[in-house]
Amino acid sequence: MADEDKRSEEEQLHSVPEFGEDGPPSDPTFETDKPATVGEEEGEVPSLRDSASEEVTLSSIHDADTVRANVAEIVAAAKADSEEKSHGHGHGGGGHDDAHIGHTAPMPLLIGVLGALILLTILTVAVTAVDLGSQGNFIVAMVIATVKAILVMGYFMHLFWDSRFNVVAFCSSFLFALLFFGMALLDRQETQPDIDAWEVDQQQMQQ
Amino acid sequence: MSDKEHDQAGHGHGEEAVYPYTPHHFHSAKQHLESGKMGVWLFLVTEILFFAGLFCAYTVYRSQYPEVFYWAHFYLDTTMGAVNTVVLILSSFTAAWAVRNAQLGQKGLLRVNILVTIACAMVFMVVKYVEYSHKFHDGLLPAGHFDPKHEVWETPVFKKQHPASAEAAARIVAGLAERKNKQAAATDTVLGDGETLALVPVVDEPSSEATQSPQKEIPTQDPQVADAEEDAVAAELAAGTMLGLLQDDAAGKLEESEEQEEETLVAEAAVAKKVVELSDEAWLERQIRSMSPEARRPLQMAGVIRHPASGVFTFERPERAGVFFSIYFFMTGLHGVHVLVGIGLWIWMLAIASRRRLGSKYFGPIEFTALYWHLVDLIWIYLFPLLYLIH
């Protein structure tokens, strides 16, 4: 009886069941002899649920707050039940996305990126044998370095799968660094004649 | 009732925490991870700006004194730099793999990957140590203590890439040293009735070879005196005026005493061949102009051969050469410190991997350390072409 109630309430409250009827796949990482969370025992949860299920029927709603509290407890209990073997809290709210809290990079992708990085390193060294003028070599080296950087940042550092904020933070740091370089170079152009004149003075004083 | 549940839900405050757990101020494990990641990314932004200061110094100096950078790159070993790059890329790969291991709860493989990452980092530090010790040994220290034992044309890299240039440079330097020796010895010489020669223009190299044989006949103690006599002969040949005999702008000299007239006839034949009196600067200019363009170009690009519009040719190390090594040591040294810190962090992660249960719901520490480590790799990816692949 309690099980039927539990399932129907689960279906009502969870639009998409997290795991199948069997619950989550067993994860050896989380197996433990102790109960899932300190102090909580198996028996306690059903009792809560039982008492709650008795109260939450349309005919016996006393006030919205009680209902809400009871519903929250049911959700929490259901979650705790479904995570029987895990150490989750089961608080209400954003617990739904606990299953995938980070994208796992596939192994072939990691190896592919490693290969690409090593190839690009060899390319960088090989390109120095070709003379493209004083600026050309520098630009080519920087372009290759940037490609490597994008590979490392996107795949190894998970930026391609992360929240946009991290990307924005990182790119903005480069923008500020560029601003830094730009102002420094402008200032250098301004003041270099003064530096040269000072140096000439220094040399003349020594002579 | 909700409070009771809250307390019993295993926070681990001050007690032994039961991992994986989400502290109560996060409402989910995902939020726990995401906020940690955001914090680490903001820290990485500060690290980038940290290094940006040094990259800015590099940019400003290289744009202003490109010859110093070209000159200095012959002292660096590109192979070692490339080895370091590959080693760091490999360590980045094992770090990313370690994150995957942590996410999947693969404890054994996680430990192996962390150990390999640490090993790669240590290889990097060893190679760096070897490079640094070479440099200290060769006197290539930051500006202020900069005193290289070998000139740039004596470095193996330069000799391999520009052999003709290296030979020409060595010849010029040897010639300059010889002239300086002759000059120094000659100014100490006292001739005739105690008259001291104020300045003795040194004879040009080819002609000194030609006059070797007659000099042997003259019973003089040091060849510098013979040179002086030769100059005296040349002076008389050119009508004996103080200034008229000089081909270029060498300083004047005093007339010789008449005692040496006896040797005039002996030396005359030799003198008839070109006895060119050149100043150091003029001799140097002649040497430089006689070099082939391909031999001259590397030395020009390195700022060794300098010819300011108003002045004379000079052949020496570029000014501020030590500044390159200041920048080099500061950038690679700071990066090395970051690698050391990374090694410490990874050792800590080894401990965490054993003590805490890492899995799909809790892998933050490994992820954050890996992010830091990837940044260290990123910085080296930029340092390598900027410092080691200058052309």
Interface residues (C-beta under 8 A of the other chain):
Chain A: D27 P28 T29 F30 K34 A36 T37 V38 G39 E40 L48 A69 A72 E73 A76 S86 H87 G88 H89 G90 H91 G93 G94 G95 D97 D98 A99 H100 I101 G102 T104 A105 M107 L110 I111 V113 L114 L117 I118 T121 T124 V125 T128 D131 S134 N137 A141 M142 I144 A145 K148 A149 V152 M153 Y155 F156 M157 H158 D162 S163 F165 N166 A169 F170 S172 S173 F174 F176 A177 F180 F181 A184 L185 R188 Q192
Chain B: M1 S2 E5 H6 D7 Q8 A9 G10 G12 V18 Y19 P20 Y21 T22 H24 H27 S28 A29 K30 Q31 H32 L33 E34 K37 M38 W41 L42 L44 V45 I48 L49 A52 G53 F55 C56 T59 V60 S63 Q64 P66 T78 A82 T85 V86 I89 L90 S92 F93 A95 A96 W97 V99 R100 Q103 L104 G105 K107 R357 L358 G359 S360 K361 F363 E367 A370 L371 H374 D377 L378 I381 Y382 F384 P385 L386 L389 H391
